[in-house]
Amino acid sequence: MLTAPKTLLLVDDEPANLQVLRNILSEQYRLLFARDGDRALELAEAEKPDLILLDVMMPGKSGYQVCEALKRNISTSAIPVIFVTALSDVEDEARGFELGAVDYLTKPVSAAIVRARVRNHLSLVRVDELAATRLAVVQRLGRAAEYKDNETGLHVIRMSHYSQLIALKAGLSADWCETLLHAAPMHDVGKIGIPDAVLQKPGKLDAEEWAIMQSHTEIGAEIIGEDGSELLDMAREVARSHHEKWDGSGYPRGLKGREIPLAARIVALADVFDALTSERPYKKAWPVEQATNLIREQSGKHFDPDLVEAFFQCLPAILDIKNRWQEEAA
């Protein structure tokens, strides 16, 4: 299937320089042209080009000023900017990067280098778009599970942030903790596959119904699949293993201790704390002290002792999240 060509905005006060870039890029891309900074900002706002090639030395607004204005505007801040300029000092190049440019080309330009740099930066934009799309799909699947379970969106917001806080306190990297924040909402996605008669039964489940309910962990792992991305791989681990217990008495596989994936161990703790301290149709919310007493008592049984320690170290921040995302009174 044919796709529309990417749009580039070329900004230079010299027509000859614009013509050089036109000759290099016109066969592959849709081109827009501006000869001053104000016109460049107008076109960027109206057309949302995929990439901007921007001269620095221009009458009126300089390229640096244009770049600053682009990055201040939320609707244009994500557009990558490549400076194309006769300024070749290291200080000039450093200033361009400080302002948010993704690259810096010096005149006279090489056709091969211009094409390669444009292609590479457009590819990076595509990678970012795909990552954002994948994240959106994950979030929407998590929402689908909430609707199925008569759960509120506030539960997954709270427990996801609890999970991130615990992970940070446990010494995990900021990037890993950010991935966990986005993977945690998928923990109960498998409930989509549980019959309503079981999932929404007001009374106690019998043995057969309980076995069906427990299968939501494997169903969740199957729904997420083996994508190969860090986010979905972590979401799959969480969905499958967040009901495992440190002492091996959990399900679905009876994993014990560090056999349980770390992300799932963290989510298990965050999920239980939020479930205990939240009101549901079938239970009143526990006081925080009662819930934390149970968590401490279950250290080394249900929960990883090191993570329990991290939980208590960041409990004030957890309670802040709890208060910020409180359920509305019925």
GUDRENLUM-321256 format. One record per residue (C-alpha): residue in one letter; x, z, y. Coordinates in steps of 0.25 Angstrom, whole numbers, padded with zeros to 4 digits, always signed. Example, Ala and Ser with C-alpha at 12.3 -4.5 7.8 and 13.67 -1.06 7.14 Angstrom:
BEGIN
A+0049+0031-0018 S+0055+0029-0004 
// end
This chain:
BEGIN
M+0000+0000+0000 L+0005-0004+0014 T+0007+0007+0024 A+0008+0006+0039 P+0022+0006+0045 K+0027+0019+0051 T+0027+0019+0066 L+0039+0021+0075 L+0040+0025+0090 L+0052+0019+0096 V+0055+0025+0110 D+0066+0019+0119 D+0066+0015+0134 E+0075+0003+0131 P+0067-0009+0125 A+0079-0015+0119 N+0081-0002+0110 L+0066-0002+0106 Q+0068-0017+0102 V+0080-0013+0093 L+0072-0002+0086 R+0060-0012+0085 N+0069-0022+0078 I+0074-0012+0068 L+0060-0005+0065 S+0049-0015+0067 E+0048-0021+0053 Q+0046-0007+0047 Y+0038+0001+0057 R+0027+0001+0068 L+0034+0003+0081 L+0030+0009+0094 F+0038+0009+0106 A+0040+0018+0119 R+0050+0016+0130 D+0048+0030+0136 G+0046+0044+0131 D+0032+0046+0137 R+0027+0033+0129 A+0034+0038+0117 L+0026+0051+0117 E+0013+0043+0119 L+0016+0034+0108 A+0020+0046+0099 E+0007+0053+0102 A-0002+0041+0100 E+0005+0034+0088 K+0011+0045+0080 P+0023+0037+0076 D+0030+0040+0063 L+0044+0041+0070 I+0050+0039+0084 L+0063+0033+0088 L+0066+0039+0102 D+0076+0035+0112 V+0082+0047+0120 M+0086+0042+0133 M+0074+0036+0140 P+0068+0037+0154 G+0058+0048+0156 K+0057+0056+0144 S+0070+0056+0135 G+0069+0055+0120 Y+0072+0069+0119 Q+0060+0073+0128 V+0051+0063+0120 C+0056+0070+0107 E+0053+0084+0112 A+0039+0079+0116 L+0036+0073+0103 K+0040+0086+0096 R+0032+0095+0105 N+0019+0086+0102 I+0013+0091+0088 S+0007+0077+0086 T+0021+0070+0087 S+0031+0081+0083 A+0032+0076+0069 I+0036+0062+0073 P+0051+0060+0069 V+0059+0056+0081 I+0072+0048+0080 F+0081+0047+0093 V+0087+0034+0095 T+0097+0035+0107 A+0110+0031+0113 L+0114+0046+0114 S+0123+0049+0103 D+0129+0063+0106 V+0127+0073+0095 E+0120+0082+0106 D+0110+0071+0108 E+0107+0070+0094 A+0106+0085+0092 R+0096+0086+0103 G+0088+0075+0097 F+0087+0082+0084 E+0084+0095+0091 L+0072+0089+0097 G+0066+0085+0084 A+0071+0071+0081 V+0074+0067+0067 D+0085+0057+0070 Y+0094+0052+0080 L+0099+0037+0081 T+0109+0032+0091 K+0109+0019+0098 P+0112+0008+0095 V+0104+0010+0082 S+0107+0004+0069 A+0095-0003+0063 A+0098+0002+0049 I+0099+0016+0053 V+0086+0016+0062 R+0078+0011+0050 A+0084+0021+0041 R+0082+0033+0050 V+0068+0029+0053 R+0065+0026+0038 N+0071+0040+0034 H+0063+0048+0045 L+0050+0041+0041 S+0053+0045+0027 L+0054+0059+0031 V+0041+0059+0038 R+0035+0054+0026 V+0041+0065+0017 D+0035+0075+0027 E+0021+0068+0027 L+0021+0069+0012 A+0025+0084+0012 A+0014+0087+0022 T+0004+0079+0013 R+0008+0086+0001 L+0007+0100+0008 A-0007+0096+0013 V-0011+0092-0002 V-0006+0105-0007 Q-0014+0113+0004 R-0027+0105+0001 L-0026+0108-0014 G-0024+0123-0010 R-0037+0122-0002 A-0044+0116-0013 A-0041+0127-0022 E-0046+0137-0011 Y-0060+0130-0011 K-0061+0130-0026 D-0058+0145-0026 N-0066+0149-0014 E-0053+0154-0009 T-0050+0154+0006 G-0039+0146+0013 L-0034+0159+0019 H-0030+0164+0005 V-0020+0153+0003 I-0015+0153+0017 R-0012+0168+0016 M-0006+0168+0002 S+0003+0155+0005 H+0009+0163+0017 Y+0011+0175+0009 S+0018+0167-0001 Q+0027+0161+0010 L+0030+0175+0016 I+0034+0181+0002 A+0043+0169-0001 L+0050+0170+0012 K+0052+0185+0010 A+0057+0182-0004 G+0068+0174+0002 L+0063+0160-0001 S+0067+0148+0008 A+0057+0145+0020 D+0055+0131+0014 W+0051+0136+0000 C+0042+0147+0007 E+0035+0136+0015 T+0033+0128+0002 L+0027+0140-0004 L+0018+0142+0008 H+0012+0128+0005 A+0012+0129-0010 A+0005+0143-0011 P-0009+0137-0008 M-0009+0129-0020 H-0008+0142-0029 D-0023+0141-0034 V-0025+0126-0033 G-0028+0126-0048 K-0041+0133-0046 I-0046+0119-0042 G-0047+0117-0057 I-0054+0130-0061 P-0069+0129-0063 D-0078+0136-0052 A-0085+0145-0063 V-0071+0151-0066 L-0065+0151-0052 Q-0077+0156-0044 K-0082+0166-0055 P-0086+0179-0048 G-0084+0188-0060 K-0072+0190-0069 L-0067+0178-0077 D-0067+0179-0092 A-0055+0175-0100 E-0058+0160-0101 E-0061+0159-0086 W-0048+0167-0083 A-0040+0157-0091 I-0047+0145-0083 M-0044+0152-0070 Q-0029+0154-0074 S-0028+0139-0076 H-0029+0137-0061 T-0013+0139-0061 E-0010+0128-0071 I-0021+0119-0064 G-0015+0121-0051 A-0001+0117-0056 E-0007+0105-0062 I-0015+0101-0049 I-0002+0102-0041 G+0007+0095-0051 E+0021+0092-0051 D+0024+0085-0038 G+0038+0088-0036 S+0037+0093-0022 E+0042+0107-0019 L+0028+0111-0013 L+0019+0106-0025 D+0029+0111-0035 M+0028+0125-0029 A+0013+0124-0028 R+0012+0120-0042 E+0021+0133-0046 V+0012+0142-0037 A-0001+0136-0043 R+0004+0138-0057 S+0011+0151-0057 H+0005+0160-0046 H-0003+0168-0056 E+0010+0171-0064 K+0015+0185-0064 W+0029+0191-0063 D+0027+0199-0076 G+0022+0187-0084 S+0007+0190-0085 G+0002+0179-0076 Y-0003+0165-0079 P-0003+0154-0082 R+0011+0154-0089 G+0014+0169-0089 L+0027+0167-0081 K+0035+0179-0078 G+0044+0183-0067 R+0053+0172-0061 E+0047+0162-0071 I+0035+0162-0061 P+0039+0152-0049 L+0043+0159-0037 A+0032+0152-0028 A+0021+0157-0038 R+0026+0171-0038 I+0025+0172-0023 V+0011+0165-0022 A+0006+0175-0033 L+0010+0187-0024 A+0004+0181-0011 D-0009+0176-0018 V-0012+0189-0025 F-0009+0197-0012 D-0019+0188-0004 A-0029+0188-0015 L-0029+0204-0016 T-0030+0205-0001 S-0041+0195+0001 E-0056+0197+0000 R-0063+0188-0011 P-0077+0187-0015 Y-0074+0195-0028 K-0065+0205-0021 K-0061+0213-0008 A-0048+0211-0002 W-0038+0222-0006 P-0031+0230+0005 V-0016+0225+0007 E-0011+0238+0002 Q-0018+0237-0011 A-0014+0223-0013 T+0001+0226-0010 N+0001+0238-0019 L-0004+0228-0030 I+0007+0218-0027 R+0018+0229-0027 E+0012+0234-0041 Q+0012+0220-0046 S+0027+0218-0042 G+0034+0214-0055 K+0021+0212-0062 H+0013+0201-0055 F+0023+0198-0044 D+0037+0195-0042 P+0043+0209-0037 D+0053+0201-0027 L+0041+0194-0021 V+0033+0207-0020 E+0044+0213-0012 A+0044+0200-0003 F+0029+0202-0002 F+0030+0216+0003 Q+0042+0212+0013 C+0033+0202+0020 L+0020+0209+0018 P+0018+0211+0033 A+0019+0195+0035 I+0009+0193+0023 L-0001+0203+0030 D+0000+0195+0043 I-0003+0182+0035 K-0015+0190+0028 N-0021+0194+0042 R-0018+0181+0048 W-0026+0173+0037 Q-0037+0183+0035 E-0050+0180+0028 E-0062+0179+0037 A-0072+0190+0034 A-0084+0185+0027 
// end
